[in-house]
Amino acid sequence: MVITEVKVYLAKGSGRLKAYATIVFENSFIVRDLKVIEGYKGLFVSMPSRRRSDGTFRDIAHPLNLDTRAEIERRIIEEFGKAVKSETESSSL
């Protein structure tokens, strides 16, 4: 499955949540509300999830294999880097 579009929306504030992302597969399927999180070992992508009645969270959508997860994470973090760079350049003008 080919990733045809990735959009990153930087989060306000200085917490662990760095951005939200939307990803499109083959111009046919969209997944919204992925999150770029600053973890202890660096950035990672959290899949969209919903809080269950017992207070735990369950992913709404997620890849079924590690290769797909790695590609999604790579593309989103790459776009996140571009968004941060663009914001930094525009704020320094």
TIVO-2410 file (N, C-alpha, C; in nm, 3 decimals):
# residues 93
REC num residu      c1      c2      c3 atome chaine
REC   1      M   0.085  -0.117   0.000     N      A
REC   1      M   0.000   0.000   0.000    CA      A
REC   1      M   0.089   0.123   0.000     C      A
REC   2      V   0.065   0.213  -0.091     N      A
REC   2      V   0.149   0.331  -0.108    CA      A
REC   2      V   0.091   0.450  -0.031     C      A
REC   3      I   0.176   0.517   0.044     N      A
REC   3      I   0.137   0.640   0.113    CA      A
REC   3      I   0.145   0.752   0.011     C      A
REC   4      T   0.031   0.817  -0.015     N      A
REC   4      T   0.029   0.922  -0.118    CA      A
REC   4      T   0.027   1.063  -0.061     C      A
REC   5      E  -0.004   1.077   0.067     N      A
REC   5      E  -0.006   1.211   0.125    CA      A
REC   5      E   0.011   1.203   0.276     C      A
REC   6      V   0.087   1.296   0.330     N      A
REC   6      V   0.103   1.309   0.475    CA      A
REC   6      V   0.093   1.458   0.509     C      A
REC   7      K   0.006   1.490   0.603     N      A
REC   7      K  -0.006   1.627   0.652    CA      A
REC   7      K   0.022   1.627   0.800     C      A
REC   8      V   0.100   1.724   0.845     N      A
REC   8      V   0.136   1.736   0.987    CA      A
REC   8      V   0.092   1.872   1.036     C      A
REC   9      Y   0.029   1.873   1.153     N      A
REC   9      Y  -0.019   1.996   1.215    CA      A
REC   9      Y   0.049   2.007   1.351     C      A
REC  10      L   0.140   2.103   1.363     N      A
REC  10      L   0.217   2.119   1.487    CA      A
REC  10      L   0.125   2.153   1.603     C      A
REC  11      A   0.154   2.094   1.719     N      A
REC  11      A   0.076   2.119   1.841    CA      A
REC  11      A   0.131   2.243   1.911     C      A
REC  12      K   0.044   2.314   1.975     N      A
REC  12      K   0.084   2.430   2.054    CA      A
REC  12      K   0.134   2.382   2.190     C      A
REC  13      G   0.224   2.456   2.249     N      A
REC  13      G   0.271   2.421   2.383    CA      A
REC  13      G   0.402   2.344   2.379     C      A
REC  14      S   0.448   2.309   2.498     N      A
REC  14      S   0.578   2.244   2.508    CA      A
REC  14      S   0.571   2.107   2.574     C      A
REC  15      G   0.456   2.043   2.567     N      A
REC  15      G   0.441   1.909   2.627    CA      A
REC  15      G   0.499   1.802   2.537     C      A
REC  16      R   0.467   1.678   2.568     N      A
REC  16      R   0.518   1.565   2.491    CA      A
REC  16      R   0.452   1.553   2.355     C      A
REC  17      L   0.326   1.599   2.341     N      A
REC  17      L   0.257   1.597   2.212    CA      A
REC  17      L   0.316   1.705   2.123     C      A
REC  18      K   0.377   1.665   2.013     N      A
REC  18      K   0.444   1.759   1.924    CA      A
REC  18      K   0.360   1.796   1.803     C      A
REC  19      A   0.274   1.702   1.755     N      A
REC  19      A   0.196   1.730   1.634    CA      A
REC  19      A   0.087   1.625   1.617     C      A
REC  20      Y  -0.010   1.661   1.533     N      A
REC  20      Y  -0.110   1.566   1.484    CA      A
REC  20      Y  -0.078   1.541   1.338     C      A
REC  21      A  -0.121   1.426   1.287     N      A
REC  21      A  -0.094   1.395   1.147    CA      A
REC  21      A  -0.215   1.327   1.084     C      A
REC  22      T  -0.224   1.345   0.953     N      A
REC  22      T  -0.322   1.277   0.869    CA      A
REC  22      T  -0.244   1.209   0.758     C      A
REC  23      I  -0.281   1.087   0.726     N      A
REC  23      I  -0.209   1.012   0.623    CA      A
REC  23      I  -0.310   0.953   0.525     C      A
REC  24      V  -0.274   0.955   0.396     N      A
REC  24      V  -0.361   0.902   0.290    CA      A
REC  24      V  -0.287   0.788   0.220     C      A
REC  25      F  -0.359   0.679   0.200     N      A
REC  25      F  -0.307   0.563   0.128    CA      A
REC  25      F  -0.370   0.555  -0.010     C      A
REC  26      E  -0.285   0.550  -0.111     N      A
REC  26      E  -0.324   0.531  -0.251    CA      A
REC  26      E  -0.439   0.621  -0.294     C      A
REC  27      N  -0.438   0.746  -0.246     N      A
REC  27      N  -0.542   0.843  -0.279    CA      A
REC  27      N  -0.682   0.788  -0.255     C      A
REC  28      S  -0.696   0.691  -0.162     N      A
REC  28      S  -0.824   0.623  -0.144    CA      A
REC  28      S  -0.868   0.610   0.001     C      A
REC  29      F  -0.774   0.612   0.095     N      A
REC  29      F  -0.809   0.584   0.233    CA      A
REC  29      F  -0.732   0.679   0.324     C      A
REC  30      I  -0.806   0.748   0.411     N      A
REC  30      I  -0.744   0.848   0.498    CA      A
REC  30      I  -0.753   0.804   0.644     C      A
REC  31      V  -0.647   0.830   0.719     N      A
REC  31      V  -0.646   0.807   0.863    CA      A
REC  31      V  -0.606   0.939   0.928     C      A
REC  32      R  -0.692   0.987   1.017     N      A
REC  32      R  -0.668   1.115   1.085    CA      A
REC  32      R  -0.631   1.091   1.231     C      A
REC  33      D  -0.583   1.195   1.294     N      A
REC  33      D  -0.557   1.199   1.438    CA      A
REC  33      D  -0.446   1.106   1.485     C      A
REC  34      L  -0.346   1.081   1.399     N      A
REC  34      L  -0.224   1.018   1.448    CA      A
REC  34      L  -0.151   1.127   1.526     C      A
REC  35      K  -0.070   1.089   1.623     N      A
REC  35      K   0.000   1.187   1.706    CA      A
REC  35      K   0.149   1.163   1.701     C      A
REC  36      V   0.226   1.271   1.694     N      A
REC  36      V   0.371   1.265   1.707    CA      A
REC  36      V   0.401   1.298   1.853     C      A
REC  37      I   0.462   1.203   1.922     N      A
REC  37      I   0.488   1.215   2.066    CA      A
REC  37      I   0.639   1.211   2.090     C      A
REC  38      E   0.685   1.294   2.183     N      A
REC  38      E   0.825   1.290   2.226    CA      A
REC  38      E   0.835   1.188   2.339     C      A
REC  39      G   0.896   1.075   2.309     N      A
REC  39      G   0.912   0.969   2.410    CA      A
REC  39      G   1.050   0.974   2.471     C      A
REC  40      Y   1.079   0.878   2.556     N      A
REC  40      Y   1.209   0.873   2.623    CA      A
REC  40      Y   1.322   0.841   2.526     C      A
REC  41      K   1.291   0.771   2.417     N      A
REC  41      K   1.393   0.734   2.318    CA      A
REC  41      K   1.381   0.814   2.189     C      A
REC  42      G   1.306   0.923   2.192     N      A
REC  42      G   1.289   1.007   2.073    CA      A
REC  42      G   1.143   1.010   2.029     C      A
REC  43      L   1.122   1.060   1.908     N      A
REC  43      L   0.987   1.074   1.855    CA      A
REC  43      L   0.928   0.939   1.816     C      A
REC  44      F   0.797   0.926   1.834     N      A
REC  44      F   0.725   0.811   1.782    CA      A
REC  44      F   0.585   0.854   1.743     C      A
REC  45      V   0.518   0.772   1.666     N      A
REC  45      V   0.384   0.801   1.617    CA      A
REC  45      V   0.284   0.713   1.691     C      A
REC  46      S   0.183   0.776   1.747     N      A
REC  46      S   0.076   0.706   1.816    CA      A
REC  46      S  -0.044   0.699   1.722     C      A
REC  47      M  -0.102   0.582   1.711     N      A
REC  47      M  -0.218   0.562   1.624    CA      A
REC  47      M  -0.342   0.625   1.688     C      A
REC  48      P  -0.443   0.658   1.606     N      A
REC  48      P  -0.566   0.713   1.663    CA      A
REC  48      P  -0.630   0.612   1.758     C      A
REC  49      S  -0.681   0.660   1.870     N      A
REC  49      S  -0.738   0.569   1.969    CA      A
REC  49      S  -0.860   0.632   2.034     C      A
REC  50      R  -0.932   0.548   2.105     N      A
REC  50      R  -1.052   0.591   2.177    CA      A
REC  50      R  -1.043   0.537   2.320     C      A
REC  51      R  -1.090   0.621   2.415     N      A
REC  51      R  -1.090   0.579   2.555    CA      A
REC  51      R  -1.208   0.484   2.578     C      A
REC  52      R  -1.179   0.372   2.642     N      A
REC  52      R  -1.282   0.275   2.673    CA      A
REC  52      R  -1.345   0.306   2.809     C      A
REC  53      S  -1.455   0.242   2.838     N      A
REC  53      S  -1.526   0.271   2.964    CA      A
REC  53      S  -1.442   0.240   3.088     C      A
REC  54      D  -1.343   0.152   3.076     N      A
REC  54      D  -1.257   0.120   3.191    CA      A
REC  54      D  -1.138   0.215   3.203     C      A
REC  55      G  -1.132   0.317   3.116     N      A
REC  55      G  -1.025   0.417   3.123    CA      A
REC  55      G  -0.904   0.388   3.038     C      A
REC  56      T  -0.896   0.268   2.982     N      A
REC  56      T  -0.784   0.233   2.894    CA      A
REC  56      T  -0.813   0.285   2.753     C      A
REC  57      F  -0.710   0.285   2.670     N      A
REC  57      F  -0.726   0.329   2.532    CA      A
REC  57      F  -0.711   0.211   2.437     C      A
REC  58      R  -0.783   0.215   2.326     N      A
REC  58      R  -0.775   0.111   2.225    CA      A
REC  58      R  -0.759   0.179   2.089     C      A
REC  59      D  -0.662   0.133   2.010     N      A
REC  59      D  -0.641   0.189   1.877    CA      A
REC  59      D  -0.766   0.170   1.791     C      A
REC  60      I  -0.800   0.273   1.715     N      A
REC  60      I  -0.911   0.266   1.620    CA      A
REC  60      I  -0.860   0.205   1.490     C      A
REC  61      A  -0.742   0.245   1.450     N      A
REC  61      A  -0.679   0.193   1.329    CA      A
REC  61      A  -0.531   0.176   1.358     C      A
REC  62      H  -0.473   0.069   1.304     N      A
REC  62      H  -0.330   0.047   1.324    CA      A
REC  62      H  -0.278  -0.051   1.220     C      A
REC  63      P  -0.150  -0.042   1.187     N      A
REC  63      P  -0.091  -0.136   1.090    CA      A
REC  63      P  -0.083  -0.276   1.150     C      A
REC  64      L  -0.088  -0.375   1.063     N      A
REC  64      L  -0.085  -0.514   1.108    CA      A
REC  64      L   0.055  -0.574   1.107     C      A
REC  65      N   0.154  -0.502   1.053     N      A
REC  65      N   0.290  -0.556   1.055    CA      A
REC  65      N   0.391  -0.445   1.081     C      A
REC  66      L   0.509  -0.486   1.122     N      A
REC  66      L   0.613  -0.390   1.162    CA      A
REC  66      L   0.665  -0.305   1.046     C      A
REC  67      D   0.673  -0.364   0.926     N      A
REC  67      D   0.722  -0.288   0.810    CA      A
REC  67      D   0.630  -0.171   0.779     C      A
REC  68      T   0.500  -0.194   0.781     N      A
REC  68      T   0.404  -0.087   0.754    CA      A
REC  68      T   0.410   0.018   0.862     C      A
REC  69      R   0.417  -0.024   0.988     N      A
REC  69      R   0.427   0.071   1.099    CA      A
REC  69      R   0.554   0.156   1.085     C      A
REC  70      A   0.664   0.095   1.050     N      A
REC  70      A   0.790   0.167   1.035    CA      A
REC  70      A   0.782   0.270   0.922     C      A
REC  71      E   0.719   0.233   0.811     N      A
REC  71      E   0.706   0.326   0.697    CA      A
REC  71      E   0.614   0.443   0.733     C      A
REC  72      I   0.504   0.416   0.800     N      A
REC  72      I   0.414   0.523   0.843    CA      A
REC  72      I   0.489   0.618   0.937     C      A
REC  73      E   0.557   0.563   1.034     N      A
REC  73      E   0.631   0.645   1.130    CA      A
REC  73      E   0.741   0.725   1.061     C      A
REC  74      R   0.813   0.662   0.971     N      A
REC  74      R   0.922   0.732   0.900    CA      A
REC  74      R   0.867   0.852   0.823     C      A
REC  75      R   0.759   0.831   0.748     N      A
REC  75      R   0.704   0.938   0.665    CA      A
REC  75      R   0.647   1.051   0.750     C      A
REC  76      I   0.578   1.018   0.858     N      A
REC  76      I   0.519   1.122   0.942    CA      A
REC  76      I   0.628   1.201   1.014     C      A
REC  77      I   0.729   1.134   1.066     N      A
REC  77      I   0.837   1.205   1.136    CA      A
REC  77      I   0.918   1.290   1.038     C      A
REC  78      E   0.933   1.242   0.915     N      A
REC  78      E   1.000   1.321   0.811    CA      A
REC  78      E   0.922   1.450   0.784     C      A
REC  79      E   0.790   1.440   0.769     N      A
REC  79      E   0.707   1.559   0.746    CA      A
REC  79      E   0.704   1.650   0.868     C      A
REC  80      F   0.709   1.591   0.987     N      A
REC  80      F   0.716   1.669   1.110    CA      A
REC  80      F   0.843   1.755   1.110     C      A
REC  81      G   0.955   1.695   1.073     N      A
REC  81      G   1.081   1.769   1.065    CA      A
REC  81      G   1.072   1.885   0.969     C      A
REC  82      K   1.009   1.863   0.854     N      A
REC  82      K   0.991   1.972   0.756    CA      A
REC  82      K   0.903   2.083   0.813     C      A
REC  83      A   0.796   2.045   0.884     N      A
REC  83      A   0.705   2.145   0.941    CA      A
REC  83      A   0.775   2.228   1.047     C      A
REC  84      V   0.855   2.164   1.131     N      A
REC  84      V   0.929   2.235   1.235    CA      A
REC  84      V   1.029   2.331   1.170     C      A
REC  85      K   1.100   2.283   1.069     N      A
REC  85      K   1.197   2.368   0.999    CA      A
REC  85      K   1.128   2.487   0.935     C      A
REC  86      S   1.015   2.464   0.871     N      A
REC  86      S   0.942   2.572   0.805    CA      A
REC  86      S   0.893   2.675   0.906     C      A
REC  87      E   0.841   2.628   1.021     N      A
REC  87      E   0.796   2.719   1.123    CA      A
REC  87      E   0.911   2.800   1.181     C      A
REC  88      T   1.024   2.735   1.202     N      A
REC  88      T   1.142   2.802   1.257    CA      A
REC  88      T   1.191   2.911   1.160     C      A
REC  89      E   1.195   2.878   1.032     N      A
REC  89      E   1.240   2.975   0.932    CA      A
REC  89      E   1.144   3.092   0.921     C      A
REC  90      S   1.015   3.066   0.925     N      A
REC  90      S   0.917   3.174   0.910    CA      A
REC  90      S   0.912   3.263   1.035     C      A
REC  91      S   0.939   3.207   1.153     N      A
REC  91      S   0.937   3.288   1.275    CA      A
REC  91      S   1.064   3.370   1.291     C      A
REC  92      S   1.171   3.332   1.222     N      A
REC  92      S   1.296   3.407   1.235    CA      A
REC  92      S   1.304   3.521   1.133     C      A
REC  93      L   1.204   3.533   1.049     N      A
REC  93      L   1.204   3.643   0.950    CA      A
REC  93      L   1.160   3.773   1.008     C      A
***
